[in-house]
Amino acid sequence: MTLEKDYSLREKKISKTKIALMNEFVKRLEVTRFNDISIKDVCDSVEVSEATFYNYFPKKSDLVQYFKELLTLKTIWEVEQKGSKMTPIEKIDLFFSVQADNMPNTNAFYELVSIFTGEKMRNIRLQLSASDKYYAFPDCEGIEEMPSMLFEEFLAAAMKQAIKDGSIVTKTKPADIVIGLMTIFVGIPLAIEEKDFVNLKNHYKKQLSVFWKGLGAK
């Protein structure tokens, strides 16, 4: 585990400022439309200048991408901690379960989907530093050493392993299976009623069960 003293004062300041901006922005995103969030107001709350914000996040949507990558990292860390002895399919099920627990509220989720589709930025990557990872999740031992990974990259790796170890015997291409899983991930929250968002984990569980049965998963 990387100790806090291993990071320079500059690294600490940058990461802590970025994380504070992200947390303040996401808090506002839970009750406000993305386009209506004022960067000036966010900066005033965190007590930094707008120039500092744009130095770290040239576009407002970059901050959202930063949040998405950190959220995915945290979910994968939890899956690896809890599912070290699980099969690849069990790990995928656990990923959906953990992600449902970590998901922001309905308004933030709807706004995130709108941003990533409207901005055409789903596959854009940001560079997360080790100090970013550490200060975002200081209680997650070793998370700063984990590589950043897109959601679909995690699914693709798990599916390849599932096919390799015989958990799934299918002629369906792994890439097509991943598309199906991503459809469940994004589609279920959009399909259910907003008041039913609290049951998202259960909805994921039901749809994944149907999905795996269709593929003949063991």
N, C-alpha and C positions, 0 to 999 in steps of 0.2 A: 504493500500500500504506500502511495506517495504521501510524504508528510507535508504539512502546510508550509514548513520552513524551506522546503525545496523550491518553492516558487518565489520569484523576485517580487519586490514591492510593486513594480510596474505591472507584472502579470496579475497579481492579486487585485490591483485597482481596476484594471481593464475588465477582468472577468466579473468581479463583484458589481461593477457599474452596468455591464451588459445584462446580467441576471436581474438586477433591480429594475432596469428598464423593461425587460421582458415580463416580469411578474406584474408590474404596474399596468402594462399594456393588456395583458391577458385578463386581468381583473376588470378592466374597462370593457374588453371584448365580450365578457359574459353578460353585459347589460346594454351594450351599444353596438351599432353597426360599425364595421371596419372603417368605412369612408368617413364616418362622423367623429372618429377618435382624433383629437388634437395632439399632435406631437409636442407642441408647446406645453399643453397641460400635463402630459406625461412627464416631460422634462422638469417642469416646475415641482411636481410631486416628488421626484427622485433627487431634485436639487442639482441638476446638471444643465449645461447649456444645450441648445438645439444643435450647435456645431459639434458637440461631443456625440450626440445621438447619431447624426449623419456620418460622422467619422467611423462609427462602428457599424451602422446600418444605413448604407447609401439610399436604400428604398425602404419605405414603411413595411412592405411585404417581406423584406429580408429578416426583419425581427420575427415575423410569423414563422418563417422557415427555420430560424434558430430555435424557436419553441418546439416546432415539430421534430427536429432532429434530436433535441434533448429528451423529449417525451418518448420517442422511439428507443433511444439509448437506455433510458430508465426501465422501460418495459422489457427489453431484451436482457438487461442485467437481472431483473427479477425472475425472468423465465430461467435463466442459467442457474440462478441460486436455488430455485425451488424444483427445477426439473432436470437436474443433472443425470438422473437415472431413468428419465422418461424416454419413450419412443419418440421419433420425430413428429408423429401425428399428435401425440399427447402434448408435445411442446407447442405445437401450433394452437391446439385448443386452449392451452394455458396462456399463450400470448394474447388471444382474443379476450380471455377472462381478465387478465391483468390490465390490458388496454382499456377495457370497459370501466374498470375501477379508476384508472388514471385520467379518463376522458374529461375534458372541461364540460361545462353545462351545455344545454341544447343550443342556446343562442351562439355561443362560441364555436360549437361544432359546425353549425350551419354556415357561419361566417367563414370558417376555415375552408370548408368545401368550396364555397363561392370564390374565395381568394385563389385557391390552387387551380381551379378550373378556369377562372377568368383571367388570371395572370399567366396561365400556361407555364407554371413553374413547378410541376409535380416532381420532376427529376433534377431540379436545381440542387446543388450541394453547397453547403457552407462548411468552412473549416472550423471544427470544434477543437479548441486547444485542451490539453490535459487539465489545465487550471479551470477552464470553463466547466468541464465535466465534474471536477472535484467540488467546486464551490456551488454548483447547481444542486448536487446531491452529496453533501459531506458525510452522510451516514451510510452511503453505499460503498462498502469497502472494495477497492480495486476498480471502481467504475472508470476512473481516469485512465486506466490502462487499456480499456476496451476500444476497439475500432468503431468508428461511427458506421452505421448501416441503415440503408433505406428499408422500410417495411417489406417491400417486395423482394429485396435481396435476402432478408431473413427467411421469408417463405420459400424462395427458390432453393436455398441451401437445405432447408428442412425437407422439401419434397424430393430432392435428389437423393438424400439419405434414406428417405422412406422407400423409394423405389429400389435403391441399392440393397437394403436389408430385407426386402420382400414384404414390408408392411402394406404396400400397395402393388398389385400386379395389374397393370393397365397399359393400353396402347395410346392412351391420351398423353400428349406431350406435357412435360412438367410446366412449361410456360403457360399452357392453356389452363392447367390446374391452378396456377398462381393467379391468373386472371379471375377465375371463379371465386377464389378466396378473397381477393380484393373487392370483388363485387359484393360479397357478403359483408365485408368490413365497412364499406362506405354505404352500401344500399340499405342495410337493415336500419341504421339510425334515421335514414331519410324516409323509410317506409312506415315505421311505427309512429303512433301519435306522440306528440311532444310530452304529454303527461305520462306516457309509458316509458320514457327514457330511463327511468330508474330501474327498469327491468331489462336493460340492454344486455347485460351479461347472460341472462336466461334466454333471450332471443338468439343471441349468438350461439349458445350451446345447442339449441334446437335445430337451427339451420345448418350448423356444422355436422350434426348427427346425420341429417338427411343427405348432406353433401358427401360425407364419407361412405355412407351406405351405397350411394349411387356409383361410387368409384370401386366398391368392393373392398374397402379397407378392412384389414384384419384387426 
